[in-house]
Amino acid sequence: MTKMSRKQRKELKALAAMRDSQIDVSDQAEVRDWSRAVVGKFYRPIKKSLTIRLDADVLAWLKAQGRGYQTRINQLLRTAMESKLRRRA
């Protein structure tokens, strides 16, 4: 990771203190095509290690879909969590 200069840190701090409506973005092109966007490229949630017991058939189904079964478990749980949170709101 590149070190930030003192000037950059000062500018970022000033930007963070501003309201969105105060930030001039008139020189920025509007993004209309998000088809090549990469989700999670800059944000990585903190991962916690744990032991979980799953039914053998559920685990076999997840593993049968190829590599990344733990990522799929996380995606399934996140989808369920977000769905429940949306219903509460």
TILUM-65466 format. One record per residue (C-alpha): residue in three letters; x, y, z. Coordinates in steps of 0.1 Angstrom, whole numbers, padded with zeros to 4 digits, always signed. Layout:
<rs>
ALAXYZ ...
</rs>
This chain:
<rs>
MET+0000+0000+0000 THR+0013+0035-0009 LYS+0020+0059+0019 MET-0001+0091+0019 SER+0016+0124+0021 ARG+0007+0148+0048 LYS-0011+0170+0022 GLN-0032+0140+0010 ARG-0042+0131+0046 LYS-0052+0168+0052 GLU-0073+0169+0020 LEU-0090+0136+0028 LYS-0098+0148+0063 ALA-0113+0180+0049 LEU-0133+0160+0024 ALA-0146+0137+0050 ALA-0158+0167+0071 MET-0178+0180+0042 ARG-0214+0172+0034 ASP-0219+0153+0001 SER-0238+0183-0013 GLN-0208+0205-0007 ILE-0184+0184-0028 ASP-0179+0196-0064 VAL-0180+0166-0087 SER-0189+0186-0118 ASP-0156+0174-0135 GLN-0164+0137-0130 ALA-0181+0118-0158 GLU-0214+0101-0148 VAL-0210+0063-0147 ARG-0239+0048-0167 ASP-0226+0013-0174 TRP-0219-0008-0143 SER-0217-0041-0162 ARG-0179-0044-0156 ALA-0181-0033-0119 VAL-0164-0056-0094 VAL-0183-0061-0061 GLY-0160-0061-0031 LYS-0129-0049-0049 PHE-0121-0022-0023 TYR-0142-0034+0007 ARG-0134-0066+0024 PRO-0155-0075+0055 ILE-0136-0088+0084 LYS-0138-0126+0084 LYS-0141-0147+0116 SER-0130-0183+0118 LEU-0155-0207+0133 THR-0165-0244+0134 ILE-0200-0251+0121 ARG-0219-0284+0118 LEU-0239-0289+0087 ASP-0260-0318+0075 ALA-0239-0340+0053 ASP-0262-0337+0023 VAL-0261-0299+0025 LEU-0223-0299+0026 ALA-0222-0324-0003 TRP-0245-0302-0023 LEU-0223-0271-0017 LYS-0191-0289-0025 ALA-0205-0305-0056 GLN-0208-0270-0071 GLY-0170-0267-0072 ARG-0144-0247-0054 GLY-0154-0220-0030 TYR-0181-0237-0009 GLN-0173-0216+0021 THR-0178-0185+0001 ARG-0211-0198-0011 ILE-0222-0205+0025 ASN-0213-0169+0033 GLN-0233-0156+0003 LEU-0263-0177+0012 LEU-0262-0165+0048 ARG-0257-0129+0037 THR-0287-0131+0013 ALA-0309-0145+0041 MET-0296-0118+0066 GLU-0302-0089+0041 SER-0337-0103+0032 LYS-0347-0104+0069 LEU-0333-0069+0075 ARG-0352-0055+0045 ARG-0385-0071+0058 ARG-0380-0054+0092 ALA-0374-0019+0077 
</rs>
